[in-house]
């Protein structure tokens, strides 16, 4: 093989992967405005504790979603170490208002059936936990919950309202989803 052919092959190996990467990259950023968050929150109080806002392609065959959650003392576990485990989704909580006691991690037992999931969290199941970490979380705090980690609000004296940024490396959430209230 001549040097010219080798140079041509080398150029192809450099440009083809770059072209593929360029095709996989999202073409625009995804915006969620404060007034959109507040509109969904206002309409969900008393009707739901979790509403997905948007699901975006973040490139590299991964999605990210943003949800708004609002829970009251009716939605805590009354101290029980029983919570939710997401099979594919990691979450980052950004506390907007309120405070409560959050339990994460520990050894799992008494696992419930794996659910088909929802537009918000994908396949998930309930479990009990031994040896998890409990701590008070309040307005302004941020919590990162890895995939497969049990988490539960064991006590909410009044309410907690928070954004959940959901990292979706397996694309189980529907990319392009936009909550109908903000379309």
C-alpha angles and dihedrals in degrees: 000000000000125000088248091058092046090051091050092050091048090051090051092051089053099043100040095058090044090052091049092050090049090053092051095051118098114252096219143022119252118237128199112183126212092243090054091052091048093048092053092043092051092052096045100052107111092008105062141000097212132037125175112226103187141341115212136189106239096183131253091075091294134121133205124201133191123211134177119223131190121182132174131194087280088067101053126094096243089241097312115137093229121121152136130294121195113212095205110008130086116198136208113199118207108191113223100174143348130026142244146153114280123197120201135174131352133131111315125226138157091037116192127221117296107251125217085244132224140261086269106048112009121218110356141157141200123247142164121242136214120195098010123151120257121194140153115261121194144173111312096021122124124207126190114207115191124220111280096019117131113234134179141161102239094181133018110173094190115343146318122211118185146153117243114207104200119204109207111188093166096049095235091145119076108261112223094029113150121183106251090231091065103036 
